[in-house]
Amino acid sequence: MDVRLANAKDAYAVRLVGLRTWPATYGPIAGADYVSYGLARWWSPEAVRRSIEGQGTFVAVAGDDVVGTATVGELDGSPVLWKLYVLPDFHGFGIGSALLEAVLASLPPGADRLRLSYVDGNDEAERFYRRRGFVEVARHPDPEGPDGIWMEKMLA
Ligand SMILES: CC(C)(COP(=O)(O)OP(=O)(O)OC[C@H]1O[C@@H](n2cnc3c(N)ncnc32)[C@H](O)[C@@H]1OP(=O)(O)O)[C@@H](O)C(=O)NCCC(=O)NCCS
């Protein structure tokens, strides 16, 4: 398995990761409407194309297949992990960890923290991030679904 920056040719495969992981992840905790809303907003062809052009999207590739993706961007001058998704059949093989490592390695030298938010009730994501040094810093209501819980990891 290899982790690298995504390019324009990966756009369809990156979108497929969203289309396959969102129903499995958020259907049970937030419902079908939330899944439809999120896929339309964050995984449309246009949204995926922009995230790749922004040079902050990574892909994990096994053989010829994209099995996971991560997108890092910025909010108020601090890096934010906007997406980290691994295809359901590939969880537990170190792919999410490798994507997170690639994101951390890509941050500018002056970055002092990495932020992210996960959906309340996504216990697998919460455990994954806690074990990797993220701590909860805020909780934001989301009119479209469960609260968003913000975490951050301080960087050395
Ligand atoms: C959270 C997520 C990205 C982690 O990716 P992953 O490739 O499964 O992560 P890893 O394999 O590197 O680590 C998973 C951990 O669970 C353990 N694990 C073992 N078997 C597992 C299994 N079948 N499924 C999930 N985790 C398993 C791993 O050993 C590892 O333990 P550790 O934290 O003590 O090291 C992935 O579960 C995912 O895509 N979830 C759905 C989408 C999601 O919630 N994304 C986050 C949005 S904020």
The ligand as an SDF file (V2000), in Angstrom:
LIG
                    3D

 48 50  0  0  0  0  0  0  0  0999 V2000
  -11.3390    5.9430   11.2800 C   0  0  0  0  0  0  0  0  0  0  0  0
  -10.6630    5.2650   10.0960 C   0  0  0  0  0  0  0  0  0  0  0  0
  -10.2260    6.3110    9.0830 C   0  0  0  0  0  0  0  0  0  0  0  0
   -9.4600    4.4820   10.5710 C   0  0  0  0  0  0  0  0  0  0  0  0
   -8.8690    3.8690    9.4390 O   0  0  0  0  0  0  0  0  0  0  0  0
   -8.2220    2.3880    9.5430 P   0  0  0  0  0  0  0  0  0  0  0  0
   -7.5270    2.1400    8.2610 O   0  0  0  0  0  0  0  0  0  0  0  0
   -9.2420    1.4180    9.9700 O   0  0  0  0  0  0  0  0  0  0  0  0
   -7.1800    2.6640   10.7140 O   0  0  0  0  0  0  0  0  0  0  0  0
   -5.9760    1.7480   11.1900 P   0  0  0  0  0  0  0  0  0  0  0  0
   -6.0760    0.3900   10.6030 O   0  0  0  0  0  0  0  0  0  0  0  0
   -4.7330    2.5190   10.9430 O   0  0  0  0  0  0  0  0  0  0  0  0
   -6.2390    1.7200   12.7540 O   0  0  0  0  0  0  0  0  0  0  0  0
   -7.4830    1.2340   13.2730 C   0  0  0  0  0  0  0  0  0  0  0  0
   -7.3800    0.7720   14.6920 C   0  0  0  0  0  0  0  0  0  0  0  0
   -8.4060   -0.1940   14.9560 O   0  0  0  0  0  0  0  0  0  0  0  0
   -7.8570   -1.5170   15.0740 C   0  0  0  0  0  0  0  0  0  0  0  0
   -8.6290   -2.5060   14.3060 N   0  0  0  0  0  0  0  0  0  0  0  0
   -8.3850   -3.8020   14.2670 C   0  0  0  0  0  0  0  0  0  0  0  0
   -9.2880   -4.4240   13.5080 N   0  0  0  0  0  0  0  0  0  0  0  0
  -10.1180   -3.4850   13.0410 C   0  0  0  0  0  0  0  0  0  0  0  0
  -11.2370   -3.5460   12.1710 C   0  0  0  0  0  0  0  0  0  0  0  0
  -11.6970   -4.6750   11.6460 N   0  0  0  0  0  0  0  0  0  0  0  0
  -11.8540   -2.3880   11.8700 N   0  0  0  0  0  0  0  0  0  0  0  0
  -11.4100   -1.2310   12.3930 C   0  0  0  0  0  0  0  0  0  0  0  0
  -10.3490   -1.1430   13.2280 N   0  0  0  0  0  0  0  0  0  0  0  0
   -9.7090   -2.2670   13.5470 C   0  0  0  0  0  0  0  0  0  0  0  0
   -6.5010   -1.3410   14.5150 C   0  0  0  0  0  0  0  0  0  0  0  0
   -5.6330   -2.3120   15.0640 O   0  0  0  0  0  0  0  0  0  0  0  0
   -6.1220    0.0600   15.0000 C   0  0  0  0  0  0  0  0  0  0  0  0
   -5.9230    0.0790   16.4090 O   0  0  0  0  0  0  0  0  0  0  0  0
   -5.0290    1.2020   17.1270 P   0  0  0  0  0  0  0  0  0  0  0  0
   -5.7910    2.4960   17.0340 O   0  0  0  0  0  0  0  0  0  0  0  0
   -4.8940    0.7400   18.5290 O   0  0  0  0  0  0  0  0  0  0  0  0
   -3.7460    1.2930   16.3530 O   0  0  0  0  0  0  0  0  0  0  0  0
  -11.6190    4.2390    9.4240 C   0  0  0  0  0  0  0  0  0  0  0  0
  -12.1140    3.4030   10.4220 O   0  0  0  0  0  0  0  0  0  0  0  0
  -12.7710    4.8490    8.6570 C   0  0  0  0  0  0  0  0  0  0  0  0
  -12.6270    5.1800    7.4850 O   0  0  0  0  0  0  0  0  0  0  0  0
  -13.9350    4.9740    9.3220 N   0  0  0  0  0  0  0  0  0  0  0  0
  -15.1430    5.4070    8.6580 C   0  0  0  0  0  0  0  0  0  0  0  0
  -15.0360    6.8400    8.2320 C   0  0  0  0  0  0  0  0  0  0  0  0
  -14.7610    7.7550    9.3810 C   0  0  0  0  0  0  0  0  0  0  0  0
  -15.3950    7.7010   10.4030 O   0  0  0  0  0  0  0  0  0  0  0  0
  -13.7960    8.6530    9.1590 N   0  0  0  0  0  0  0  0  0  0  0  0
  -13.4580    9.6580   10.1140 C   0  0  0  0  0  0  0  0  0  0  0  0
  -14.2860   10.8550    9.8500 C   0  0  0  0  0  0  0  0  0  0  0  0
  -13.9710   12.1200   11.0370 S   0  0  0  0  0  0  0  0  0  0  0  0
  1  2  1  0
  2  3  1  0
  2  4  1  0
  2 36  1  0
  4  5  1  0
  5  6  1  0
  6  7  2  0
  6  8  1  0
  6  9  1  0
  9 10  1  0
 10 11  2  0
 10 12  1  0
 10 13  1  0
 13 14  1  0
 14 15  1  0
 15 16  1  0
 15 30  1  0
 16 17  1  0
 17 18  1  0
 17 28  1  0
 18 19  1  0
 18 27  1  0
 19 20  2  0
 20 21  1  0
 21 22  1  0
 21 27  2  0
 22 23  1  0
 22 24  2  0
 24 25  1  0
 25 26  2  0
 26 27  1  0
 28 29  1  0
 28 30  1  0
 30 31  1  0
 31 32  1  0
 32 33  2  0
 32 34  1  0
 32 35  1  0
 36 37  1  0
 36 38  1  0
 38 39  2  0
 38 40  1  0
 40 41  1  0
 41 42  1  0
 42 43  1  0
 43 44  2  0
 43 45  1  0
 45 46  1  0
 46 47  1  0
 47 48  1  0
M  END
$$$$
